[in-house]
Amino acid sequence: MEKVINNLMDHEQLRANGINMVASENRTSPLVRLMMASDLAHRYSAPLYGGGFNIRRIMEICKKSLQKLYNAEYVLITPLSGTLAVLSAVLGLTKLRAIIAKVSGDDGGFPLRLRAHDRVESKLAFNHDTRTIDVILSKNSLLKKPPDMIMLGQSVFTHPHPVQEFRNIIDDHLGNIPLVFDGSHVLGLIAGNQFQDPLREGADILLGSTHKSFFGPQGGIIVSNNKDFFRKVQKFGGFLQSDHILIDNMHPHRVGALAIAALELLEFGEDYAAQVVKNSKTLAERLNHDGIPVKGSSVGFTKSHQVLLDYPPQPALGIKNKLESLGIFTDIILRLGTSEVTRLGMKEPEMKQLADIISDAIQENLQYLKLVKKIQDLNQSFQTVQYTFDLTQYTSLRDLIKNYFPIC
């Protein structure tokens, strides 16, 4: 046991001293973390178990919050991950040997192995210069080999996808096939009215994970305004008391945490998302100015929480390891994320400092110890989560909830 505790303490210290720029991660608020550690973690939510009526009230608050965030009539909070949300849509909306058109993993799409589920992947054409899907080339391939589903969204995601254009292609040529948008990386930006609005633009289903730009617990959600498609997805991604397929327990502590995170986004999401995008643009522009190759220069580098450095795999791995040794955490493809540093209060001036530190590290302009000190000096002023509620303004947490849902 001592080894586990020691490793946890070392991890907490490492993270407290470092700057996290992993694009698929974020930082939750103390109240969200409290929900995760509450008695909810011990319980089931189904009515067949006694003592769960408060859990079901929390579930309803969570659903109502997400309905407001995404202006969606139907909400599913049961998926335990973004992957399960995607799989629910694949299994619920297509049959065996169905063709699913999506951005390939080689182009930055989510690398779901569709053949493992007896589905066939059809690749949408991707333009690496504009950092989005090529509608004309994709349309040609779709008409030659009509798919059973089109899934937009990707993991390496800097620019919006042409949802409306694909809606038109479906309506004009492909019949009633589902248009699904995997917003795992950009759900928090969408909630804050940044990036794009897939449901308004024509997507039937919006789904994704809730711990990337959406600063909640790890998990997934599915939202929609299409009742028929939603019910089919719900069959796999939800659960009935006597009919489990993918999920038989939604993990109530996760749902409680998700409810709080959704309330935070309702209150602070627009300011947070706008600052995330500003920070990404500033970071990208400064890195480019410093001589670091950044993808998407012809289209303003980025409109999301991601900044993509342009290095081959082996040099990228070396840079990732070098930055990690200094205390800046990223991934092996050098997809720099600004969600967490934004959540901690950093803005454009800090992005310029970060860019200079990263470029000095890559170009070896400064000695190791000087770089470490620069990172620590920057980091020490940004240790508190922002864009969350000041609980001193509320006589109780119940007042906080009732401020949004008076009937609860």
Buried (B, 14 or more C-beta within 10 A) or exposed (E): EEEEEEEEEEEEEEEEEBBBBBBBBBBBBEBBBBBBEBEBBEBBBBEEEEEBEBBEBBBEBBBBBBBBBBEBEBBBBBBBBBBBBBBBBBBBBBEEEBBBBBBBBEBBBBEBEBEEBEBBBBBBBBBEEEBBBBBEEBBEBBEEEBBBBBBBBBBBBBBBBBBBBBBBBBEEEBEEBBBBBBBBBBBBBBBBEBBBBBBEBBBBBBBBBBBBBBBBBBBBBBBBBBEEBBEBBBBBBBBEEEEEBBBEBBBBBBBBBBBBBBBBBBBBBBEBBBBBBBBBBBBBBBBBEBEBEBBBEEBEBBBBBBBBBEBEEEEBBEBBEBBEEBBBBBBEBBBBBBBBBBBBBBBBEBBBBBBBBBBBBBEEEBEEEEBBEBBBEBBEEBEEBBBBBEBEEBEEEEEBBEEBBEEE
